Amino acid sequence: MKLLEIRGLEVRYGGIRAVKGIDLEVARGELVCLIGANGAGKSSTLRALAGLAPAAAGSIRFGDREISSVAAFQRARAGLVMVPEGRGVFSRLSVEENLAMGAYARSDSGVAPDRERVFGLFPRLAERRAQIAGTLSGGEQQMLAIGRALMSRPTLLALDEPSMGLAPMAARRILEVIRDINRDGVTVLLVEQNAQSALALAHRAYVMESGEITISGEARALLADARVREAYLGETAA
């Protein structure tokens, strides 16, 4: 069952077409990755999906609703939540205050249990719950950004380059948690610079080049595809 369906999406910045009429879909419960070189249009796609960049053309359907003209905060309240590139934590607020901001639209009794669930996923955050977010390491800030997103109880979690700039061990931990989040029932759309790790994690994948989707299919098949291996995994075709 499709949770997200994008058809003919275009994103423009002035006269530049960053995204050139792409089609993309994500089924409920899937983990789908979008890979490609810097400047391919991946982040612009996620920004348009989240309502942070206007769609110049095309449609975005989330669940049973067309959301192309829906405000970003309404998309988040509907369950479409994005973790932006660069983490974007509230640097002057504590860890707990950042998590509370993720639940700002909620008034149900599940907020406290969800906070403890986040602390279970990220024990370092539990140890630093009173610490100011701006003083955390890069990996800890990424954990906090994901935890904050989880506090809104997303139906679809979109993540933009979550391992960028992190030490290998921290990056590996972040990707493991993303896998666990998906196994717990959250649908995930992942933009990730580490193509091999993303493809090993995902069910399906799309390859984006110069604003267009050029290859798509099962992630395992793309991991073995000679074109993908040469372009994104640093292997030369025989």
Buried (B, 14 or more C-beta within 10 A) or exposed (E): EEBBBBBEBBBBEEEEBBBBBBEBBBBEBBBBBBBBBEEBBBBBBBBBBBBBBEBBBBEBBBBEEEBBEBEBEEBBBBBBBBBBBBBEBBEEBBBBBBBBBBBEEBEEEEBEEBBEBBBEBBEBBBEBBEBBBEEBEBBBBBBBBBBBBBBBBBBBBBBBBBBBBBEEEBBBBBBEBBBEBBEEEBBBBBBBBBBBBBBBBBBBBBBBBBBBBBBBEEBBBBBEBEEBBEBBBEEEEE
